[in-house]
Amino acid sequence: MAKYFITGIGTGIGKTLISAILTEKLKADYWKPIQSGDLDTSDSITLGSLISNTQTVIHPESYRLTQPLSPHLSARLDGIDIDLNKINMPLTENNLIIEGAGGLMVPLNEKELIIDLIKKLNIEVILVSQNYLGSINHTLLSVNLLKQYKIPIKGIIFNGDENVETERYIQQYTKIKKLGNVPSFSDIDKEKVLTAGQDLFI
């Protein structure tokens, strides 16, 4: 069974949308280990509203933090210490999509980051990029860090408006496979999630 950790080159890149598209395409289970803030409209709830298949199981978060802040600070304000040893991958015989929080260097506690969680889970990464001024820098930094940690990268998905030159440069520099593009949506629904997945090479 395929298991992928979905991370992005920053916050607000579209990880939840991409996670929904991949979850639907693979009829996979979904798990968000750490939800920070917006518990009534969490990423798990949002994803559940975008899935059409009946096979997907949405597994409960390991940590549900009340403040829309960096997990380390939200946890501190909630009187919680995030312990990576207490974050264990759910048991499933299905494919599994795991969604991170923010980018790779988002702090979880005083010593550990999202990338440390990925390393602990020992899982392949799909990196979500987006074309904006500075995105080449952010994407290359993310790829280099993943390589430094010896974390395997399945590929890159570009979310939003296409930029041929930016994507060409990232591919030729990193030698990481492009899994496809997901267009910008003014609004998103189940049908668009289903359709978008057809153009991803995974």
HELIX and SHEET records of a PDB file:
HELIX    1   1 LYS A   15  LEU A   26  1                                  12    
HELIX    2   2 LEU A   39  THR A   41  5                                   3    
HELIX    3   3 ASP A   43  LEU A   50  1                                   8    
HELIX    4   4 PRO A   71  LEU A   77  1                                   7    
HELIX    5   5 LEU A   84  LYS A   86  5                                   3    
HELIX    6   6 ILE A  114  LEU A  121  1                                   8    
HELIX    7   7 SER A  135  GLN A  148  1                                  14    
HELIX    8   8 VAL A  164  THR A  174  1                                  11    
HELIX    9   9 LYS A  190  ALA A  196  1                                   7    
HELIX   10  10 GLY A  197  ASP A  199  5                                   3    
SHEET    1   A 7 ILE A  58  HIS A  59  0                                        
SHEET    2   A 7 ASP A  29  TRP A  31  1                                        
SHEET    3   A 7 LEU A  96  GLY A 103  1                                        
SHEET    4   A 7 LYS A   3  GLY A   8  1                                        
SHEET    5   A 7 GLU A 124  SER A 129  1                                        
SHEET    6   A 7 ILE A 153  ASN A 159  1                                        
SHEET    7   A 7 LYS A 178  VAL A 182  1                                        
SHEET    1   B 2 ILE A  34  SER A  36  0                                        
SHEET    2   B 2 TYR A  63  LEU A  65  1                                        
END                                                                             
